[in-house]
Amino acid sequence: MNATRIVTGHDSAGQSRIVLDGPLVGGAFEHTPGFEVGIAWEAAPLPHIEPGPADSAAALTSVVPTQGGTVAMLVTFPPASAGQGGDPAAAGAEIARRLPGLAECFEPDAPGFHRSDTIDYGVVVEGEIWLELDGGVTRCLRQGDVIVQIGTRHAWRNRSEQPARVFFVLVGAQRG
């Protein structure tokens, strides 16, 4: 994933500075060719502005944030023609290890479908991606399109021949 993450903070004199400069945390998945997830940041429900913040993405314990918390991530969806790799069990184990909290939201009998207690903001950065909802409802989103999902059951499908990249911010919510 060729994306740089810049995180700013303050020095002891209160002057702004760059505290982290490098790649997103994560990267390519071994058992799902072309699928990549890079975590940008995670914030608690009542985040604090600290002079030199620790790398919250490196210490992430769940991709699904607690109520009021946020997780920001860049996801690359490979074209469907890229295939899903040779070992579905290994791919599932890798997703569980690398996307804790989210992996448990996927439905075993409906590939790709999942639902989480979050409000998700997504922006298509590159390519196009299909949103699939209940009852066969679908919608193609293209570069620049924005999606707001409010705890809905959904799946993402890349029907094109090019990778699709979507930047998501997940906000932990209470299901009412």
BELMO-V191125 format. One line per field, one symbol per residue. psi: psi as a letter, one per 40 degrees, with the letter a starting at -180 (. if undefined). burial: 1 if it has 24 or more other ideal C-beta (glycine too) atoms within 12 Angstrom, else 0. Layout:
psi: ???
burial: ???
This chain:
psi: hghhhhhiaiaeeehiihdhhaiihbaihdeghehihhhdihiidgiihidgiigdddehehdhiiheiihhihhhhiideeieidgddddddddddefidddeeihdeghdhihigihhhihhdiaiihhhaieehihhhiheihhhhgfihiihhheaeiihhhhihhhhihh.
burial: 10101010000000000000000111111001011111111110000000001001100101111100111111111101000100000010011001101110110000010111111101111111111100000000100000101001011111010011111111111000
